C-alpha cells in the first residue's frame, strides 16, 4: 500500500508523510524533517511462533529490535525489545487476555538507571468495561459504558485526581456526536460525524485546548480496471464514487470492467482497486486568516 497523508485522525496539523507499506516491510518518509523510518517484520516459525521485528530511524541513526513469542495458549504473548545501539537491559512485556505488564530500565535524575513497571488491566463490570492503566507512577481508572445509541466514558487519574469524561450519542445510522471534557483543565472538544453510504464521510469539530475549529471530508473513489481479453493489456482509471458491477461505461469490445469498493477501514483483499481522498480545513480561533486547507490520499496496490 502506498500512502500520502497530511493530517492525522484528530484536528492537529500533521507533518506530511509518504509511506510504502507491505505485510513484512514498510518505509515512512517524513518530508518536512527529511528522514526515513524503516520497519521489517519476519516470522521465524518454530513451536512458539517467533516473530522478529526491526525498526530503524535513518536520521537519528537509532533502531529497535523486538523478538515476540506467541505462547501455546491463545491470547498470551511475550516480547523482548532492545534499542540499537544497546543501552541497558531490553524491555520485557508479557501480554495476556485482560491486559499486559512491561518492565524496562529508565534514566533517573538521582539514579542513573532504574527499573520501571508499567501495565494495563481491563475487565467487564455490569454493562461496561473497566480499565486500569499504570504508567510512570500514575494510575488512570476508566469505565466505558456503551449501548446501541450512547457511550459514556468517565475517567480519573491518581494521584493528581484529574477527572474527565467522554460522551457519544448516535442519533441515526449516519449521524453521531462526540463530546469530551476535562474538569481539571476545563478543556473540551466536540466532533460531529455524518456518513453517506460507504463513499462519503463528513466530520466537523472544535478543540478548546488549541482553540481550533476544523472540518473534514472523506471521499472514496472507485478505480476501474479495464482488461483487454484479446491483447491482455490493462488500463486503470478512477471514476466517481460508486460501485461498478459487470461491464462499465466506456468499455470497448473484448474488455471487462472490474472494481471493488469498501468502507474506509476495508482490507486489501476486499478492496484493492479503491482510492480515498480527505480534505481538511483548520480554522484557528485567534487568527482566522491563518486557516489551513490540507489533503490526505490513501491508495492501495496489490504487489
C-alpha positions in Angstrom: 0.0 0.0 0.0 1.2 3.5 -0.9 0.1 6.2 1.4 0.4 10.0 1.3 -1.1 11.9 4.2 -1.1 15.5 5.5 -3.4 15.3 8.5 -3.9 12.8 11.4 -7.2 11.4 12.7 -7.6 14.3 15.2 -7.6 18.1 14.5 -3.9 18.8 14.9 -1.8 19.8 11.9 0.1 16.7 10.8 3.5 16.6 9.2 3.5 15.4 5.6 4.3 11.8 5.3 4.9 9.4 2.4 4.7 5.7 3.2 5.1 2.4 1.4 3.5 -0.4 3.4 3.5 -4.2 2.9 2.9 -7.2 5.2 6.6 -7.6 6.2 8.2 -4.3 5.1 7.4 -0.6 5.4 9.1 2.7 4.8 7.8 6.0 6.2 9.4 9.2 4.8 8.7 12.5 6.6 9.0 15.3 4.1 9.4 18.2 6.5 12.1 16.6 8.6 13.6 14.8 5.6 14.2 11.5 7.3 13.0 7.9 6.8 11.8 5.2 9.2 12.2 1.6 8.1 10.4 -1.3 9.6 10.9 -5.0 8.9 8.9 -8.0 10.3 9.7 -11.7 9.8 8.1 -14.9 11.2 10.8 -17.3 12.4 8.3 -20.2 12.9 9.1 -22.9 15.5 6.6 -24.1 18.1 6.5 -20.7 19.9 5.7 -18.9 16.6 8.5 -16.4 17.0 8.4 -13.1 15.2 11.3 -10.7 14.7 10.6 -7.0 14.2 13.2 -4.3 13.5 12.8 -0.5 13.2 15.5 2.0 12.1 15.5 5.8 12.2 17.8 6.9 9.4 18.2 10.5 10.6 18.8 9.7 14.3 20.7 6.5 13.4 18.8 4.7 16.1 16.9 1.4 15.9 15.0 -1.2 17.9 14.8 -4.9 17.6 11.8 -6.8 19.0 11.5 -10.6 19.4 7.9 -11.7 20.1 6.8 -15.2 21.0 3.1 -16.3 20.9 2.7 -18.9 23.7 0.7 -22.1 23.4 -2.4 -20.6 25.0 -4.2 -18.1 22.7 -4.0 -14.5 23.9 -0.7 -14.9 25.7 2.4 -13.3 24.2 5.9 -12.4 25.4 8.1 -9.7 23.9 11.7 -8.6 24.3 12.7 -5.2 22.8 16.2 -3.7 22.7 17.4 -0.4 21.3 20.2 -0.2 18.8 22.9 0.7 19.9 22.1 -1.1 23.1 21.5 1.0 26.3 20.8 -1.1 29.4 18.6 -4.1 29.6 15.9 -4.9 27.0 12.3 -4.1 27.7 10.2 -7.2 28.6 6.5 -7.3 28.0 4.0 -10.0 28.9 0.6 -9.8 27.3 -2.4 -11.8 28.4 -6.2 -11.7 27.5 -7.1 -9.0 30.0 -4.0 -6.7 29.8 -0.2 -6.6 29.8 2.7 -5.8 32.1 6.1 -4.4 31.0 9.4 -4.0 32.8 12.1 -1.7 31.4 15.1 0.4 32.5 14.8 4.2 32.6 17.1 7.1 33.4 16.5 8.9 36.7 17.9 12.2 38.0 19.2 10.7 41.2 20.0 7.1 40.0 21.5 6.6 36.5 19.3 3.5 35.6 16.2 2.4 37.4 13.7 -0.4 36.7 10.2 0.9 35.8 7.0 -1.2 35.8 4.0 -0.3 33.6 0.8 -2.2 33.0 -2.8 -2.2 31.9 -5.7 -4.4 33.1 -9.3 -4.4 31.9 -12.4 -6.4 32.5 -16.2 -6.3 32.2 -18.2 -4.8 35.0 -22.0 -4.8 34.7 -22.8 -3.4 31.2 -19.4 -1.8 30.6 -15.6 -2.3 30.7 -13.3 -1.1 33.4 -9.7 -0.3 32.6 -6.8 0.4 34.9 -3.6 1.9 33.4 -0.4 2.3 35.5 2.4 4.2 33.8 5.2 6.4 35.2 3.9 6.1 38.8 0.5 7.3 37.7 -2.7 5.3 37.8 -5.6 6.0 35.4 -9.0 4.4 36.1 -11.6 4.4 33.3 -15.1 2.9 32.9 -16.6 2.6 29.5 -20.4 2.1 29.0 -21.8 1.5 25.5 -25.1 0.5 24.0 -26.6 0.9 20.5 -27.2 4.6 20.9 -24.9 6.0 23.6 -21.4 5.7 25.1 -20.3 7.2 28.4 -16.6 7.1 29.5 -15.6 8.7 32.8 -12.0 8.5 34.0 -9.8 9.6 36.9 -6.1 9.9 37.2 -4.3 9.3 40.5 -2.6 10.8 42.5 -3.4 14.1 40.6 -7.2 13.4 40.9 -7.8 14.8 37.4 -11.3 13.8 36.3 -12.6 13.8 32.7 -15.4 12.2 30.7 -16.4 11.4 27.1 -19.9 11.2 25.8 -21.0 9.9 22.4 -24.6 9.9 21.1 -25.7 8.2 17.9 -28.9 9.9 16.5 -29.2 7.8 13.4 -27.1 5.2 11.5 -25.4 8.1 9.7 -25.2 10.8 12.4 -23.1 10.8 15.5 -22.0 13.4 18.1 -19.0 13.1 20.5 -18.0 15.3 23.4 -15.1 15.3 25.8 -14.5 17.4 28.9 -11.6 17.7 31.4 -12.6 19.0 34.8 -9.1 19.7 35.9 -8.1 22.0 32.9 -11.6 22.9 31.7 -10.6 21.9 28.2 -13.3 20.4 26.0 -13.7 19.1 22.4 -16.6 18.0 20.3 -16.9 16.2 17.0 -19.9 15.7 14.7 -19.8 12.9 12.1 -22.1 12.3 9.1 -21.7 9.4 6.6 -23.4 8.9 3.3 -23.2 5.3 2.3 -19.6 4.0 2.2 -18.3 6.7 -0.1 -18.6 9.9 1.8 -17.7 10.8 5.4 -18.0 14.3 6.8 -16.6 15.4 10.2 -16.6 18.8 12.0 -15.3 19.7 15.4 -13.7 22.1 17.8 -10.9 21.8 20.4 -10.7 24.4 23.1 -7.1 23.4 24.2 -5.6 24.5 20.9 -8.6 26.9 20.1 -9.1 25.4 16.7 -12.2 24.5 14.6 -12.0 22.1 11.8 -14.0 20.3 9.1 -13.0 17.1 7.2 -14.5 15.3 4.2 -13.5 11.8 3.1 -14.3 10.7 -0.4 -13.9 7.1 -1.6 -13.1 6.9 -5.3 -13.7 3.7 -7.3 -10.9 2.7 -9.6 -12.0 0.9 -12.7 -9.6 -1.6 -14.3 -10.2 -2.4 -18.0 -8.8 -5.8 -19.0 -8.4 -6.3 -22.8 -9.1 -10.1 -23.1 -7.7 -10.2 -26.7 -4.5 -8.3 -26.2 -4.0 -9.0 -22.4 -3.5 -5.3 -21.7 -4.9 -3.5 -18.6 -5.9 0.2 -18.1 -6.7 1.8 -14.8 -8.9 4.9 -14.4 -10.7 6.4 -11.5 -14.4 7.2 -11.6 -16.9 9.0 -9.4 -17.6 7.2 -6.1 -19.9 4.3 -6.8 -19.9 0.5 -7.1 -19.2 -0.9 -10.5 -20.6 -4.3 -11.4 -20.2 -6.2 -14.7 -19.1 -4.2 -17.8 -18.6 -0.5 -17.1 -19.3 2.5 -19.3 -16.6 3.2 -21.8 -15.5 -0.5 -22.2 -14.6 -1.4 -25.7 -15.1 -4.7 -27.4 -13.3 -7.5 -25.7 -12.8 -5.5 -22.5 -14.2 -6.4 -19.0 -14.5 -3.9 -16.1 -13.6 -4.9 -12.6 -13.9 -2.8 -9.5 -14.2 -3.3 -5.7 -15.4 -0.7 -3.3 -15.3 -0.9 0.5 -15.5 1.2 3.6 -12.7 3.4 4.8 -11.2 0.7 7.0 -11.5 -2.1 4.4 -8.8 -4.7 3.9 -6.6 -5.1 0.9 -8.2 -8.4 -0.1 -11.7 -6.9 -0.2 -11.0 -3.5 -1.8 -7.7 -3.3 -3.7 -9.0 -1.0 -6.5 -10.1 2.0 -4.5 -8.6 5.3 -3.5 -9.6 7.5 -0.6 -9.1 11.3 -0.5 -9.5 13.5 2.5 -9.8 17.3 2.6 -9.5 19.1 5.9 -10.0 22.7 6.7 -8.5 24.1 10.0 -9.5 27.5 11.3 -7.6 28.9 14.4 -10.0 30.9 16.6 -7.4 33.6 17.3 -6.2 34.1 13.7 -8.8 33.1 11.1 -6.5 34.4 8.3 -4.0 31.7 9.0 -6.5 28.9 8.2 -5.1 25.8 6.5 -6.5 23.5 3.9 -4.9 20.1 3.8 -5.4 16.9 2.0 -4.7 13.2 2.6 -4.6 10.5 -0.1 -4.7 6.7 0.5 -4.2 4.3 -2.4 -3.5 0.6 -2.2 -1.8 -1.6 -4.8 -1.5 -5.4 -4.7 2.0 -6.5 -5.3 
